[in-house]
Amino acid sequence: MKSAFSVFDRIVEIIENVLCAAPMAVILTVEIVQVFFRYVLRSGIPWSDEVIINLLVVCIMFGGARAIRTGEHTELTGTSDSLPAGPRTVVRVITTLATLAFLVIFVYSSFIFVNSAGKLKTTNLRIPMKYCYMVLAVGSCFMLYEFVKTIRHRITRPAIDVYDPENYRGEEDL
């Protein structure tokens, strides 16, 4: 069972990595072509902004999940880490439950949002908006999955002394 979960988790990690990097490469390419068309050929590409915006949403949603996985997501821990062990744990449980509730609501509402798209299509490329909105639903599921995996660590990890210079090493110390 554990190896099946490891395989599944590795597949999720690969999907997150690809869906963070590949859209950024496409965005860069489309932007370069758009600049060439606009400033050299004196005519823009009407669909470029639409593609860039939708690909940026892909990067953000799957990048958020990847940030949770790698522990790089923004977390304000200075206040909770300055508390004694008992209250620190209570604060961490409350903030973790609040974040979990937000992610569950986000997953639920994003699927409702996808269903509300009806027959809407994008302006230039005429892509059904359901596909664009589906990125929110799938990305939020990935974020929820990654967050649930980190719950125990978020609550039980040791406190970081924000006043200890050892926690703020420069690049030269690495």
Secondary structure, DSSP 8 states (H G I E B T S, - for coil): -HHHHHHHHHHHHHHHHHHHHHHHHHHHHHHHHHHHHHHTSS---TTHHHHHHHHHHHHHHHHHHHHHHHT-S----HHHHTS-HHHHHHHHHHHHHHHHHHHHHHHHHHHHHHHTTTT-B-TTT--BHHHHHHHHHHHHHHHHHHHHHHHHHHHHS----TT-GGGS--GGG-
